[in-house]
Amino acid sequence: HVMPALRGAPLAAFAKRAAAAGCCLALDVNEADDASDAPLGAGDDAYANVGIFHGNLDEAAACVGRKAALLEAHGVADGLENVLGQEDVEGIANALLARGCGLVLLTLGPRGALAAAGDA
């Protein structure tokens, strides 16, 4: 779990310090949600120095601020891996890459997993 005190700007600062020290930060976003009062990825930009991002599809969608809208659009309470097509899954991974993650690893339940890497 990412503690509430290590979200947004504090996460960005921690990741920046880790990168400056030559560390690759691996961030597992277990149970992430897109609560507006404590967004995980808010900050300028909290994912810029995350070397490895890992989460399931619902968690990753939350981290890019899309989970609630996608769940509502598909009429489900959870389990986006059961309703999203490959293009949508890749779109979520690409959104995380665009925000600075070096490698994005998404678990997709019975569909397996997706790995996406930035070109830097």
C-alpha positions as CSV (number, residue, x, y, z in Angstrom):
1,H,0.0,0.0,0.0
2,V,1.2,3.5,-0.7
3,M,0.7,5.4,2.6
4,P,-1.4,8.5,2.4
5,A,1.6,10.7,3.5
6,L,3.6,9.4,0.5
7,R,1.2,10.5,-2.3
8,G,1.4,13.3,-4.8
9,A,4.2,15.8,-4.2
10,P,5.8,13.7,-1.4
11,L,6.0,10.7,-3.7
12,A,7.6,12.9,-6.4
13,A,10.2,14.2,-3.9
14,F,11.0,10.7,-2.7
15,A,11.3,9.3,-6.2
16,K,13.6,12.2,-7.2
17,R,15.8,11.6,-4.2
18,A,16.0,7.9,-5.0
19,A,16.9,8.6,-8.6
20,A,19.6,11.1,-7.6
21,A,21.1,8.4,-5.3
22,G,21.3,6.1,-8.3
23,C,18.4,3.9,-7.2
24,C,15.7,2.4,-9.3
25,L,12.4,3.0,-7.5
26,A,10.0,0.1,-7.9
27,L,6.5,1.2,-7.0
28,D,3.7,-1.4,-6.3
29,V,0.4,0.5,-6.0
30,N,-1.5,-2.2,-4.1
31,E,-5.1,-1.1,-3.4
32,A,-4.6,2.3,-5.2
33,D,-7.7,4.3,-5.7
34,D,-8.5,7.6,-7.4
35,A,-9.7,9.4,-4.3
36,S,-9.5,13.1,-5.0
37,D,-8.5,13.9,-1.4
38,A,-5.3,11.9,-1.6
39,P,-4.4,11.2,-5.3
40,L,-1.5,8.9,-5.7
41,G,-0.1,10.5,-8.9
42,A,-0.9,14.1,-8.2
43,G,2.2,16.3,-8.0
44,D,4.5,17.6,-10.6
45,D,4.9,14.7,-11.6
46,A,4.8,12.0,-9.0
47,Y,5.8,9.3,-11.5
48,A,8.7,11.1,-13.2
49,N,11.4,9.1,-11.4
50,V,9.6,5.8,-11.0
51,G,11.7,3.1,-12.6
52,I,9.2,0.2,-12.3
53,F,5.5,0.7,-11.8
54,H,3.5,-2.4,-10.9
55,G,-0.2,-2.8,-10.3
56,N,-3.3,-4.6,-11.5
57,L,-5.4,-2.9,-14.1
58,D,-7.9,-1.3,-11.7
59,E,-5.0,0.1,-9.6
60,A,-3.3,1.5,-12.7
61,A,-6.5,3.0,-14.0
62,A,-6.9,4.7,-10.6
63,C,-3.3,6.1,-10.8
64,V,-4.1,7.8,-14.1
65,G,-7.5,9.1,-12.8
66,R,-9.6,6.9,-15.1
67,K,-10.8,4.1,-12.8
68,A,-14.1,5.6,-11.7
69,A,-15.1,6.7,-15.2
70,L,-14.2,3.3,-16.8
71,L,-16.1,1.3,-14.1
72,E,-19.1,3.5,-14.6
73,A,-18.9,3.3,-18.4
74,H,-18.8,-0.5,-18.3
75,G,-21.3,-0.9,-15.5
76,V,-19.0,-2.9,-13.2
77,A,-17.8,-2.4,-9.6
78,D,-14.3,-3.7,-10.3
79,G,-12.5,-6.0,-12.6
80,L,-11.6,-3.8,-15.5
81,E,-9.5,-6.6,-16.9
82,N,-12.8,-8.4,-17.7
83,V,-14.3,-5.5,-19.7
84,L,-11.5,-3.4,-21.3
85,G,-10.1,-4.2,-24.7
86,Q,-6.4,-4.3,-25.4
87,E,-6.3,-0.8,-26.8
88,D,-7.7,0.6,-23.5
89,V,-5.2,-1.5,-21.4
90,E,-2.3,-0.2,-23.5
91,G,-3.7,3.4,-23.2
92,I,-3.5,3.1,-19.4
93,A,0.1,1.8,-19.6
94,N,1.1,4.5,-22.1
95,A,-0.4,7.2,-19.8
96,L,1.9,6.0,-17.1
97,L,4.9,5.9,-19.4
98,A,4.1,9.4,-20.6
99,R,4.2,10.6,-17.0
100,G,7.7,9.2,-16.6
101,C,7.6,5.6,-15.5
102,G,10.4,3.6,-17.1
103,L,8.7,0.2,-17.1
104,V,5.0,-0.5,-16.5
105,L,3.9,-4.0,-15.4
106,L,0.2,-4.6,-15.2
107,T,-1.5,-7.8,-14.1
108,L,-4.7,-8.6,-15.9
109,G,-6.2,-11.4,-14.0
110,P,-6.9,-14.4,-16.2
111,R,-5.7,-12.5,-19.2
112,G,-2.1,-12.6,-18.0
113,A,0.0,-9.4,-17.8
114,L,1.2,-6.5,-19.9
115,A,4.7,-5.0,-19.8
116,A,5.4,-1.7,-21.5
117,A,8.6,0.3,-21.5
118,G,9.5,3.9,-22.3
119,D,12.1,4.6,-24.9
120,A,14.5,6.5,-22.6
